Amino acid sequence: MLADLVEAMGGVDTGFTTTGSEWAVRNALLESFTIHARSLVGFFYPRRPQPDDAIAEDFFDDDTWSRRGAPENPSWSRVRRRVGKEIAHLTYQRHNPYEDAATWPHGKIFLELAAVVGDFVRLVPQERLHPDFTQRVTEALPGIFRWASTGGLANAAAATAAHRPPG
């Protein structure tokens, strides 16, 4: 889903410069992307999970997930905060939506989440997953390799520097 949304938004290295109905469509894509991204961050790095929340640790009998040597990325706090304040909840801290859309580093977020998804697929006992989960993830992530083959990963780094979120 995230790979499809990033592709629909123009790839990992684009900002938002459209207006009118075109902007509304891209904004809807961005909202969908950020909500899904926040859900994955909460799954992989739960802060205060509720008893009925699905979290990555539930798929392991031991501490394999927590000791894998990949601490929570500092940018996940920004994702949680921005999605909460700018998309999921009505707040007085909203900003100009045309400006905000341009500052979401969706490509960087996607690439960093894809790496965490890769760790999960590599480490999780396969019998804990739906039989076709690993295949579906593998098929969903070729976008990374497509962008890499066209210089997309380098472009994502440059775009990330140009589209830093505030705060």
FENMOMO-V702854 format. One record per backbone hydrogen bond with DSSP energy under -0.5 kcal/mol. CO is the residue of the C=O (numbers start at 0). NH is the residue of the N-H. Records with the same first field share a line. If there is no record, write none. Layout:
# FENMOMO-V702854
CO=NH + NH
This chain:
# FENMOMO-V702854
0=4
1=5
2=6
3=7
4=8
5=10
6=9
10=13
14=16
18=21 + 22
19=23
20=24
21=25
22=26
23=27
24=28
25=29
26=30
27=31
28=32
29=33
30=34
31=35
32=36
33=37
34=38
35=39
36=40
37=41
38=42
39=43
40=44
42=55
49=52
52=54
54=57
55=58
56=59
58=124
62=66
64=67
68=70
72=75
73=76 + 77
74=78
75=79
76=80
77=81
78=82
79=83
80=84
81=85 + 86
82=86 + 87
83=88
88=90
90=93
95=99
96=100
97=101
98=102
99=102 + 103
100=103
102=104
103=105
104=108
105=109
106=110
107=111
108=112
109=113
110=114
111=115
112=116
113=117
114=118
115=119
116=120
117=121
118=122
119=123
124=127
125=128
129=132
131=135
132=136
133=137
134=138
135=139
136=140
138=141
140=143 + 144
141=145
142=146
143=147
144=148
145=149
146=149 + 151
147=150
150=154
151=155
152=156
153=157
154=158
155=159
156=160
157=161
158=162
160=163
